[in-house]
Amino acid sequence: MSGRNIGDGGGDGFTLVELAASFSVCKLAPGAEITQAMAFAARSRGTFFLARTSDEISLVCETSEAPDGAQRLAAEHGWRGLKVAGTLDFGLVGIIARLTGVLAERAIPVFVASTYDTDYIFVKATNFPAAIHALRDAGCTIN
């Protein structure tokens, strides 16, 4: 444990918002119809992230809304999320590196997703209390 503060040099750490839901990271078949994923998006009421590459379609969603086994190739359940509070300017550098660096020092694996406005860090539920503790020790506020 380094005990370092990850704030902006002024002693203030980041404010993170704890997401209440449990999340799943799902891998859909590379040939899956994007319309299937978009149909999920249309009916979802919760937070989700959707990415498509030439190799796969990945979906991060609330576990209660995760596709069933027939619709996915693989799934990792039991993730908890933290949202970096506020809107982050695209010119900011190192936010994810600083936050995940603190967790890496404690050997806590993460899954990261970003939106236009902000960043999200997902940690397995079994590691979530240790992640909260590490981030608070580093100067973050968790709401």
N, C-alpha and C positions, 0 to 999 in steps of 0.2 A: 504494500500500500504506500503510495507516494505522498498522500496528504496534500497534493497540490490543488490549488484553486483553478477552476477552468473558466473563470469569468473573463471579462474583457480587459483585465489589468487594473480596473478600478475596484476590485474586490467583490463585484457582483457576479454571481453565477447566473446560469440560464434558469428561466422558469419553465417547468415542464408540467403538462396536464396529464394526469393518469386517466386512461380510457377504461371505462367500466367493463366493457365486454371482453370475453375470451375470443381469440382469433385463431384462424386456421390458414395455413399456406398450402394452396392446392396447385397441382400441375395438371393441366388439361392436355389432351393429345395435340401434337403439332398440326394435325389435319382437322382439328375440331372446327366446326363452323364458328366464325367470329360472331355470327348472329346468336349462337347459344350463349356466349359470354355477354353479349349486349342485352339479351333477354334477362339475364341475371341482373345486370345493371339497372334495367328498367323496373324490376320488381323489388330490388333491395331497398331497405329503409335504413340500413346501417352504414358504417364506414367500410369502404372496400377499395382495393387497388387492383388494376387490371393491366397486364403487360403482355404484348404479343411480339415474339421474335420469329425467325425462320425455324427455330428449334422447338419452341414450346409456347404455350399460353399459360401464364401464371396468374393466379387469383389469390389475393389476401383478403379475407372477409371474416365477419363475425362467424364464429363456429355454428351458431344457430341457423345461419343461412348457407353453410357450406354445401356444395353440390354432393350428391350421393355417389357411391362407389362406381356406378355405371357411367357417370359423367366425368370421371377424373381418373388419371393414371396413378397419382400418388397424393398424399396429404399429410401434413404435419399439424397436429392439433395442439392446443394448450399454450398458446402464446398470449402474452399481455402487452399492452401498448402504452407508450408515452409520446405525447405530441409536444414539440417545441412551441411554446406560446408565442403568439403574435405573428406578424407578417415579416418574413426574412427577405432582405434585399438580395438580389442575385449577385451583387458584388462582395458579399460577406464570404470570408474564407475560413475553413477549418472547423465549422460548428460540429459537423458529424464526427470529424477526426478527434476533436476534444472529448465529446461525449462518449464515443465508443472506445477511446483510449483509456478512459477511467474504468470502463467495464472490462476491457481486455486485461488490465492490470490485475483484476480480480478473477480472471478466467471465466467471464460470463459471455457466452455467445450471443450474438444479436442478428436480427434481420432488419434492414432499413428500407424505408420507402419515403418518397418525397412527393409533394404536390407543388403547384405553382407558388403557394404562399409559405409553406413550412415543411419541416421534416418530422418523420415518425420513426421511433425506435421500438422494435418488438423484441421481447425477452421471454424465454420459456417461463411459464408460471412458477415452476419450481425454483427458479433463480430470481424471480421478481423481487422478493423482499431484500435480497442481497444487493440487487441492482439499485433499488431505491436508497438503501443505506449508503452505498458507494457514491452515488450521485449527490446525495445530501452532504456527505463528508467532503465532496469536492466543491461545495458551494452552491449547488443547485437548489431551487425551491420546487417542491413537488406539490401541486394542487390536485 
